[in-house]
Amino acid sequence: MQIWVGLGNPGPQYAMHRHNVGFMALDTIAAVHGFGPVQKKFLGWVQEGRIPSGGGGDKVLLLKPATFMNESGRAVGEALRFYKLDPGALTVFHDELDLAPFKVKVKQGGGIAGHNGLRSIDKHLGPDFRRVRLGIGHPGHKDRVTGHVLGNFAKAETDDLADMLGAIAAEADRLALGEDARFMSDVALRQQG
């Protein structure tokens, strides 16, 4: 079993924030792969399904913490403890300032790069989990970072956002199988098409 966590903040006022792109990725994966209904559990919202869908795939639990970004690790820790899983079963989808908009990169372990959601998970579980880094670009000056991260995607960006989310969901099988390099290249190819 794998646990895939999308980072974001709960509430409709945050729905289109760049900081919530992790939530958006999980919603798209759930829709494309026919995951079950949303349930309240582990201080958040969960959906269960299999990837690849249609039988033989791995069981995947999608978790969107309802704790606000700074306390995401509490929800993630509860889910991992409940299923007696170690951080090797965890994949976290999050916004990434240091990647160009709509670029997708996967990495195992690493630092937190000032991301409060990652900081919270690291504090609860340590750094050894897989991250799917979803590029939101940097606004150019550190004084503008908070407004950029907590700002909505621009109308002009919605097609690129939809393309990225669709590509992630379409290639989720690769991620479930641990084929991170293939996942990244196939997502990039879909985004060019």
Backbone as a ProteinNet text record, in pm:
[ID]
protein_1_A
[PRIMARY]
MQIWVGLGNPGPQYAMHRHNVGFMALDTIAAVHGFGPVQKKFLGWVQEGRIPSGGGGDKVLLLKPATFMNESGRAVGEALRFYKLDPGALTVFHDELDLAPFKVKVKQGGGIAGHNGLRSIDKHLGPDFRRVRLGIGHPGHKDRVTGHVLGNFAKAETDDLADMLGAIAAEADRLALGEDARFMSDVALRQQG
[TERTIARY]
83.9	0	87.2	41.7	110.5	16.8	74.3	-2	51.8	-36.6	-1.6	-69.6	8.6	-41.1	-30	-136.9	-132.9	-132.2	-41.9	-35.6	-117.2	-185	-267.7	-330.6	-413.6	-488.8	-636.9	-711.3	-854.6	-935.9	-1045.4	-1136.7	-1142.4	-1262.6	-1281.9	-1198.3	-1166.1	-1089.1	-945.3	-898.4	-762.3	-758.1	-873.5	-883	-790.7	-778.1	-697.6	-559.6	-521.6	-387.8	-280.2	-167.2	-53.8	-11.2	-24.1	14.1	-72.9	-187.8	-280.9	-270.6	-166.6	-155.8	-142.7	-93.9	-88.6	-229.2	-320.5	-460.7	-518	-488.9	-542.9	-494.4	-367.4	-312.1	-385.8	-410.6	-480.3	-624.1	-691.9	-829.8	-835.2	-737.6	-734.9	-704.5	-608	-576.5	-699.7	-768.5	-887.9	-994.9	-1015.7	-1118.7	-1081.9	-958.2	-915.9	-912.6	-874.6	-857.6	-976.1	-1086.3	-1208.5	-1196.3	-1131.4	-1117.6	-1252.9	-1261.8	-1384.7	-1421.3	-1533.7	-1581.4	-1485.8	-1494.9	-1414.2	-1466.1	-1372.2	-1405.6	-1320.7	-1376.7	-1299.6	-1222.1	-1088.7	-1004.2	-864.7	-792.4	-652.7	-638.3	-728.1	-722.6	-725.3	-797	-804.5	-911	-896.8	-989.9	-913.5	-969.9	-903	-994.8	-930.1	-998	-909.6	-973.1	-898.3	-922.3	-819.3	-830.8	-709.4	-699.3	-584.2	-524.3	-393.9	-321.4	-217.4	-215.3	-313.4	-454	-553.7	-691.9	-735.3	-844.6	-898.9	-842.4	-812.1	-777.3	-640.7	-542.2	-417	-322.6	-359.4	-266.8	-249.4	-152.5	-128.4	-243.3	-274.8	-371.9	-304.3	-373.5	-321.3	-426.5	-381.2	-466	-424	-518.4	-493.4	-535	-447.5	-474.9	-450.9	-555.2	-541.7	-558.9	-449.3	-461.6	-552.5	-636.5	-726	-670.4	-542.5	-479.5	-418.9	-431.6	-355.1	-210.5	-145.1	-12.2	86.6	91.4	195.2	184.9	71.5	52.3	28.3	64.5	40.4	98.4	212	279.4	195.9	107.6	20.7	-70.3	-133.8	-224.7	-148.1	-33.9	45.6	96.7	145	193.7	84.9	-36.5	-148.6	-176.8	-180.2	-211.3	-103.4	22.8	131.6	130.5	108	103	-14.2	-129.9	-247.8	-222.4	-158.1	-132.7	2.2	74.3	205.1	300.8	306.1	393.2	508.5	620.5	732.1	730.2	813.3	810.7	842	895.5	918.2	789.3	676	545.6	477.5	544	483.5	533	438.5	469.2	393	463.7	403.1	406.4	289.7	275.5	270.4	361.6	366.1	412.9	378.2	422.5	571.9	639.5	785.2	823.9	870.6	913.7	1033.1	1121.7	1248.1	1237.6	1117.1	1096.2	1012.7	1041.9	963.1	815.8	725.5	583.4	548.6	477.7	421	524	648.1	746.9	718.4	741.4	716.7	844.6	891.1	1011.7	983	1043.2	1028.8	1165.4	1168.5	1293.9	1266.5	1364.7	1355.9	1433.1	1365.9	1432.9	1474.5	1552.4	1604	1560.1	1587.1	1556.2	1412.6	1384.1	1245.9	1230.7	1342.3	1341.1	1240.6	1227	1137.4	989.7	954.2	813.1	759.4	659	609.3	541.6	478.1	417.1	523.5	629.6	739.7	809.2	825.7	889.4	812	679.9	596.8	608.6	606.5	619.9	758	860.9	998.7	1009.6	945.6	949.1	884.9	777	704.5	764.7	824.1	863.7	1008.1	1077.5	1210.3	1200.9	1316.5	1317.8	1307	1299.4	1314.8	1182.9	1120.2	997.8	1011.3	932	935.5	850.6	901.6	830.5	805.5	683.8	651.6	641	742.9	757.6	687.8	589	506.6	544.9	609.4	665.4	561.2	584.4	499.4	582.2	713.3	798.7	822.7	925.9	963.2	926.8	870.6	830.1	947.1	1069.7	1185.8	1250.4	1174.5	1231.2	1168.1	1249.9	1199	1085	1078.4	969.2	834.1	836.6	711.3	668.6	746.8	719.1	584.8	556	431.1	309.9	306.7	194.4	181.2	295.4	294.6	238.1	291.2	250.7	104	62	-75.6	-169.6	-121.7	-206.5	-266.7	-375.7	-439.7	-357.8	-370.4	-318	-389.6	-316.1	-374.4	-463.5	-560.7	-649.6	-568.6	-462.4	-379	-304.7	-296.6	-224.4	-314.2	-446.6	-535.9	-520.6	-493.5	-474.5	-349.2	-238.8	-114.5	-131.1	-205.2	-231.6	-310	-415.3	-497.3	-414.5	-327.2	-240.3	-147.7	-87.3	3	-71.8	-186.7	-262.3	-309.2	-354.9	-398	-284	-166	-49.3	-7.3	-10.2	24.9	-70	-199.2	-297.7	-282.2	-259	-246.4	-124.7	-19	105.2	122.5	16.8	26.5	68	36.5	78.4	229.8	303.7	450.7	496.9	431.3	466.3	438.2	323.9	287.6	388.3	443.2	539.7	682.4	700.6	834.4	922.8	861.7	937.7	941.4	1014.8	1011.9	1065.1	1176.3	1235.3	1139.5	1078.9	982.8	859.7	813.4	701	732.1	849.5	885.6	893.1	956.7	970.7	835.9	751	619.9	527.7	534.5	456.1	501.6	633.6	687.6	643.9	645.8	602.6	455.5	371.4	228.8	206	286.4	269.3	311.6	398.7	440.6	335.3	252.7	161.2	46.4
-119.8	0	124.5	225.4	353.7	463.8	566.5	684.4	802.8	863.5	982.4	1101.3	1200.5	1318.5	1439.6	1515.1	1643	1753.4	1848.5	1957.8	2076.2	2138.9	2255.5	2304.8	2405.7	2459.3	2434.8	2396.6	2368.6	2497.2	2487.6	2601	2653.8	2694.9	2739.3	2862.4	2946.7	3067.6	3035.8	2912.6	2872.8	2783.3	2746.2	2639.2	2658.4	2780.6	2803.5	2863.4	2866.9	2916.7	2824.8	2882.8	2801.7	2703.4	2744.9	2660	2534.1	2534.1	2421.6	2326.9	2338.3	2254.4	2106.3	2075.8	1936.7	1878.5	1957.4	1915.3	1889.9	1982.8	1971.7	1843.3	1809.7	1688.1	1564	1556.6	1440.4	1432.8	1546.7	1546.6	1492.8	1530.3	1485.6	1335.9	1289.8	1146	1066	1111.7	1041.4	1032.1	1141.7	1143.9	1052.3	1060.3	983.1	833.2	797.4	655.6	596.8	671.1	617.8	579.2	663.8	636.3	645.5	584.1	582	719	724.6	852.9	911.9	1042.4	1112.8	1078.7	1047	1020	1110.5	1149.8	1225.4	1124.4	1139.5	1045.8	1106.1	1072	1115.6	1267.7	1341.1	1488.2	1544	1476.6	1523	1449.2	1451.2	1383.2	1275.7	1156.1	1045.4	985	927.3	847.1	726.4	611.1	488.1	441.4	381.8	326.5	242.1	203.3	125.2	191.2	187.4	237.9	132.5	82.2	108.1	64.5	141	108.4	-16.9	-73.8	-190.2	-322.1	-328.1	-459.5	-471.3	-513.2	-560.3	-457.7	-330.7	-227.8	-223.1	-142.2	-118.3	-38.9	-71.6	8.9	141.2	250.3	383.8	460.3	520.7	607.7	750.8	830.5	972.1	1048.8	1134.3	1209.9	1357.7	1437.1	1582.8	1629.5	1667.5	1711.4	1833.2	1833.3	1946.2	2034.2	2017.1	2081	2216.5	2264.2	2376.5	2331.1	2396.1	2356.4	2330.2	2420.9	2415.7	2294.2	2225.4	2107.7	1980.5	1980.5	1865	1735.9	1744.6	1625.4	1548.8	1616.6	1546.7	1447.2	1492.7	1406.5	1291.6	1325.1	1223.4	1119.3	1164.7	1072.9	978.4	1030.4	945.3	836	871.3	773.1	665.1	704.8	606	513.5	569.5	485	387.8	434.4	349.3	226.9	248.5	137.8	69.4	113.5	55.8	59.8	176.4	197.7	289.5	273.6	365	473.6	577.7	687.3	644.2	524.8	474.4	452.4	442.2	423	555.3	666.3	798.8	875.8	938.1	1031.8	1160.6	1273.8	1403.4	1491.4	1540.1	1630.9	1773.8	1860.2	1995.5	2096.7	2222.6	2333.7	2356.7	2398.9	2417.3	2547.9	2644.4	2774.4	2763.4	2668.6	2660.7	2583.6	2555.5	2493.3	2588.2	2590.1	2671.2	2629.4	2723.2	2688.7	2564.3	2473.5	2351.4	2245.1	2261.9	2153.4	2056.8	1928.8	1825.8	1745.7	1739.7	1663.1	1576.9	1458.5	1367.1	1351.8	1354.6	1326.2	1252.3	1174.3	1096.1	1171.2	1200.4	1266.9	1407.8	1467.9	1601.2	1701.7	1827.9	1937.2	1984.2	2096.1	2145.9	2275.1	2338.8	2459.4	2563.7	2578.7	2680.3	2647.8	2525.7	2487.1	2437.6	2507.6	2475.1	2338.6	2295.6	2162.2	2054.1	2068.3	1972.2	1976.8	2097.3	2111.7	2031.2	2040.5	1970.3	1818.1	1769.6	1625.1	1577.6	1654	1621.8	1613.2	1706.6	1708.8	1582.4	1535.5	1419.3	1286.6	1282.2	1154	1147.6	1260.5	1263	1293.4	1307.4	1355.2	1247.3	1120	1012.6	970.4	1063.6	1031.7	1090.4	1033.7	1077.9	1204.1	1296.3	1420.9	1435.6	1476.1	1515	1667.1	1730.8	1876.3	1937.5	2022.8	2082.3	2229.4	2263.5	2397.1	2506.7	2610.5	2730.2	2853.4	2834.9	2947.9	3040.7	3120.4	3215.5	3355.6	3439.2	3573.8	3668	3624.7	3706.8	3772.9	3801.1	3863.1	3798.3	3774.6	3701.4	3774.5	3907.4	3981.4	3954.4	3900.9	3874.4	3727.5	3644.2	3500.2	3469.1	3526.3	3492.5	3525.8	3644.2	3682.2	3592.1	3549.1	3459.9	3322.8	3265.4	3131.1	3129.7	3233.9	3239.2	3312.1	3333.9	3393.7	3285.2	3320.9	3227.4	3213.4	3098.4	3085.8	3188.6	3249.7	3348.6	3278.6	3352.1	3295.2	3242.3	3313.6	3272.6	3142.2	3100.7	2978.5	2855.3	2872.9	2760.5	2644.4	2672.9	2563	2482.9	2554.2	2485.5	2406.2	2463.4	2393.1	2264.9	2276	2158.9	2053.2	2096.4	2002.4	1928.7	2003	1940.1	1838.4	1878.6	1788.8	1665.1	1684.6	1571.8	1476.6	1531.1	1447.6	1367.1	1430.2	1359.8	1242.7	1267.2	1160.4	1049.5	1088.5	989.2	899.2	952.5	876.9	825.7	832.7	791	644.5	561.1	420	410.3	493.5	492.1	525.1	622.7	663.1	549.6	485.3	374.8	260.5	240.8	132.8	172.4	295.8	341.6	378.2	398.3	434.5	587.5	650.5	796.2	865.9	818.1	882.4	872.9	757	737.7	826.7	835.7	923.5	1067	1117.2	1255.4	1277.8	1184.8	1205	1192.5	1099.1	1083.1	1201.5	1256	1375.5	1491	1509.8	1618.3	1602.3	1479	1454.7	1489.5	1451.3	1484.1	1635.8	1705.2	1851.2	1921.3	1858.9	1918.8	1899.4	1794.3	1755.2	1845.6
0	0	0	-71	-75.1	-26.2	32.7	72.2	-7.1	-83.5	-161.9	-97.1	-59.2	10.9	-80.5	-88	-157.6	-54.2	-68	28.2	-21	74.4	45.1	172.9	160	272.9	247.6	354	336	321.7	250.6	237.8	95.5	53.1	-85.5	-121.2	-23.6	-54.3	-97.3	-68.4	-105.2	-229.2	-280.6	-380.4	-500.8	-550.8	-671.5	-642.8	-514.8	-479.8	-537.4	-574.4	-619.5	-511.3	-384.4	-271.6	-263.5	-330.6	-324	-442.3	-522.1	-641.5	-604.1	-485.1	-438.6	-421.3	-365.5	-354.7	-494.1	-586.8	-723.3	-790.6	-770	-831	-780.4	-649.2	-594.5	-644.7	-652.5	-703.1	-846	-927.2	-1067	-1074.5	-995.1	-991.9	-949.3	-845.1	-795.9	-903.8	-977	-1081.2	-1197.8	-1243.9	-1360.7	-1330.6	-1209.1	-1174.8	-1097.9	-1090.4	-1031.8	-885.2	-806.2	-662.8	-594.3	-476.9	-399.6	-345.8	-270.8	-219.1	-115.1	-98	1.5	140.5	230.4	370.8	459.3	575	674.6	759	761.4	833.9	845.9	950.9	967.7	958.3	1023.5	1022.6	880.4	793.1	655	578.1	446.1	356.4	281.8	277.1	209.5	103	1.7	-99.2	-126.3	-143.3	-169.8	-311.9	-368.4	-501.7	-534.9	-659.6	-705.9	-829	-836.6	-953.8	-989.8	-1112.9	-1218.2	-1175.9	-1221.3	-1186.7	-1261.5	-1214.5	-1283.3	-1234.1	-1104.2	-1052.2	-992.1	-1073	-1018.6	-960.7	-962.4	-917.4	-767.4	-725	-583	-523.6	-397	-324.5	-290.2	-321.6	-294.1	-214.3	-104.2	-24.1	-55.9	-105.1	-129.1	-3.9	45.9	168.7	145	173.3	172.4	317.1	384.9	524.2	536.2	640.2	666.6	778.5	807.7	923.2	892.2	772.1	719	700.2	607.4	560.6	674.5	771.6	875.3	966.3	965.1	1051.2	969.4	842.2	754.6	810.4	876.6	929.6	1030.1	1101.8	1198.6	1126.4	1018.2	942	875.9	815.5	746.3	844.8	960.1	1063.6	1111.4	1131.6	1175.2	1073.3	945.5	841	834	836.7	829.5	950.9	1068.9	1189.9	1184.5	1139.8	1133.3	1045.4	930.1	837.7	861.3	965.9	999.9	881.4	817.8	702.2	740.4	672	695.2	586.9	601.2	503.8	359.7	340.1	205	127.1	195.9	130	98	130	121.8	-0.2	-70.8	-179.2	-151.1	-152.9	-122.9	-247.4	-288.6	-402.5	-347.1	-393.3	-338.4	-441.6	-415.1	-499.8	-478.5	-585	-580.1	-649.4	-569	-620.9	-715	-687.3	-760.2	-891.3	-935.7	-1067.6	-1153.1	-1282.3	-1375	-1366.9	-1393.2	-1385.5	-1467.4	-1401.8	-1461.1	-1496.4	-1453	-1462.2	-1347.8	-1371.2	-1270.5	-1250.9	-1127.3	-1094.2	-972.9	-971	-857.4	-793	-661.6	-593	-463.9	-423.3	-300.1	-192.5	-80.4	30.2	-6	82.7	56.1	159.5	129.2	221.1	205.6	273	272.8	193.2	156.9	72.4	120.7	251.4	306.5	298.5	258.7	243	377.1	431.6	565.6	573.7	466.5	466.1	473.2	392.9	398.2	534.1	589	720.8	826.2	822.8	919.7	903.7	780.4	757	800	766.7	806	958.2	1027.1	1173.7	1232.2	1172.2	1223.5	1178.3	1058.2	998.1	950.4	948.5	888.4	740	672	534.4	426.5	464.2	365	302.1	231.7	157.9	18	-73.5	-213.4	-228.8	-308.4	-334.2	-483.7	-519.1	-655.7	-651.8	-709.6	-703.6	-824.5	-797.7	-902.2	-916.2	-1026.3	-1043.7	-1047.5	-966.8	-970.6	-1006.7	-1026.5	-1062.5	-944.4	-955.6	-850.5	-898.6	-811.3	-855.9	-880.2	-849.5	-880.9	-761	-657.4	-537.2	-414.7	-312.9	-194.9	-125	-136.4	-72.8	-138.9	-259.9	-331.4	-323.4	-254.1	-251.3	-187.6	-71.2	-1	-86.4	-145.2	-230.5	-352	-406.4	-523.9	-486.8	-379.1	-336.6	-294.9	-223.3	-173	-268.7	-391.1	-493.9	-582.6	-649	-740.8	-869.1	-933.2	-1068.6	-1155.7	-1246.5	-1337.3	-1439.7	-1491.3	-1594	-1713.2	-1749	-1862.6	-1835.5	-1709.3	-1673.4	-1665.2	-1674.4	-1646.1	-1744.6	-1871.8	-1967.5	-1933.9	-1902.3	-1866.1	-1736.6	-1642	-1515.7	-1543.1	-1622.2	-1655.6	-1728.8	-1820.9	-1892.6	-1795.8	-1701.4	-1605.2	-1518.6	-1465.1	-1377.2	-1453.3	-1576.6	-1658.7	-1689.7	-1717.5	-1748.1	-1625.2	-1508.7	-1384	-1361.8	-1376.3	-1354.9	-1458.2	-1583.5	-1690.4	-1670.4	-1611.8	-1592.6	-1449.3	-1368.7	-1227.9	-1212.8	-1313.2	-1307.3	-1289	-1362.5	-1353.9	-1213.1	-1152.9	-1017.1	-918.8	-933.6	-844.4	-854.1	-973.5	-994.9	-955.9	-911.5	-872.9	-989.7	-1106.5	-1226.6	-1239.1	-1144.5	-1133.5	-1258.4	-1314.4	-1432.9	-1551.9	-1569.4	-1679.5	-1658.4	-1533.2	-1501.2	-1543.4	-1504.9	-1536.8	-1688.1	-1759.8	-1904.6	-1974.2	-1930.8	-1995.1	-1966	-1844.4	-1812.3	-1901	-1914.5	-1997.1	-2143.1	-2193.7	-2332.1	-2351.5	-2257.3	-2267.6	-2266.9	-2186.9	-2178.6	-2308.3	-2385.4	-2513.5	-2622.7	-2606.2	-2712.8	-2737.7
[MASK]
+++++++++++++++++++++++++++++++++++++++++++++++++++++++++++++++++++++++++++++++++++++++++++++++++++++++++++++++++++++++++++++++++++++++++++++++++++++++++++++++++++++++++++++++++++++++++++++++++

